């Protein structure tokens, strides 16, 4: 735990990281920026990059149908045909991927093959490796003991969960704290609201401060957003978290007072079984994952080129390090700890297959958006012109579709709208470029980041941990609301909070 605290403290030091360099550093930054820009100018655009730009301008809107198909499948099958989905989700995911890949390869041949290989190797695999590492390591940490779920304790656990979420992922923090929260409130009569707010705050909102927190931000990190840049979102995070947490405390306090007094036996049991952590050595592996990601963000390494695809050594080192931490966690953690934690591999397997289909089918959508006003979504891009547009559109889609590809979609849209490449955008976010579009792009990216992460809480299907928390809660006898019942809660509580955030920041 001390490792986490130290890292949080270190990250806080970067909270004031500016959009551009301080005046005293202007000369040094100008020299650095000039050197980098000269290097970029010296790098000719490859024929493949030119071909990909041309394809993006040619692709029709209906090429996004497979992407829409897989996302609708994820949203609707678990609700209306859960048994069929459970047995056939792998086939459905692969099937939608083939629906896109086969005609795409036939139409564009080597260009399509290159793009699919690039996305799978540089985006999909690192994305899944990080999720697997965080899921595996967090599953080896078990909090035992008896807690009494008072409003104060529940609020404290939510705060702890939000802090942890940005450093061990919303999935990791949710899996670490869901069972202690269930045990703490086992004697409560009214408790479904506790796990609704758990999804709001820990499974979503708390993951906005680092690329480790939520998959969308990690995808942004892979595409050149500096690791500590997201710490600039602290004001937005504090505002929405405070609003939702205060509402929770009021509701929980009212319901708690209406219930019977906690039995004496329960209090005695709490004294007999003090809190203790098992599998604490997994915090070392968690620190190792964080270190691997940090190193990949600051190490300027070389790269190897295979088939025209650039594999940077720093990214390969990161992925190997994460895999190693996960393997060590499996080997060194007693199976009983994972068993008592209710740990299974089912969730990560499902995520792996579904995202395989998503990452393939999203390719034409991203290419069309990246083409900006020259692509077939030019009419749409022209209408999305303000930060609040990006906040609500990215957030609205993230409420029902997966927030990771949604983030990537609007990230590319912002690049296309302001006419920046990923490399130019990365220079801006590092403070190494004073491009005329710097302020506008930064405002767009803040809005997209907050929208994709915050509004993943609007429905059960907005973010992967939501359904995991729902399933575990129901297994433990909690009467969770239906899909639309949950949305009533989110509409009444989250939407007003997001409106306030919009007025203040966007």
Secondary structure, DSSP 8 states (H G I E B T S, - for coil): -HHHHHHHHHHHTTTT--SS--GGGHHHHHHHHHHHHHHHHHS---HHHHHHHHHHHH--GGGGHHHHHHHHHHHHHHHH-HHHHHHHHHHHHHHHHHHHHHHHHHHHHHHHHHHHHHHIIIIIHHHHHHHHHHHHHHTT-EEES-----HHHHHHHHHHHHHHHHHHHHHHHHHHHHHHHHHHTTT-SS-HHHHHHHHHHTTTGGG-SSTTT-HHHHHHHHTT--GGGGGGGHHHHHHHHHHHHHHHHHHHHHHHHHS----HHHHHHHHHS--EEE-TTHHHHHHHHHHHHHHHHH----EEEETTEEEEHHHHHHHHHHHHHHHHHHHHS-HHHHHHTT--SHHHHHHHHHHHHHHHHTHHHHHHHHTGGGSTTHHHHHH--SHHHHHHHHHHHHTTS-HHHHHHHHHHHHHHHHT--HHHHHHHHTT----TTHHHHHHHHHHHHHHHHHGGGGSTTSSHHHHHHHHHHHHTT-----HHHHHHHHHHHHHHHHHHHHHHH-
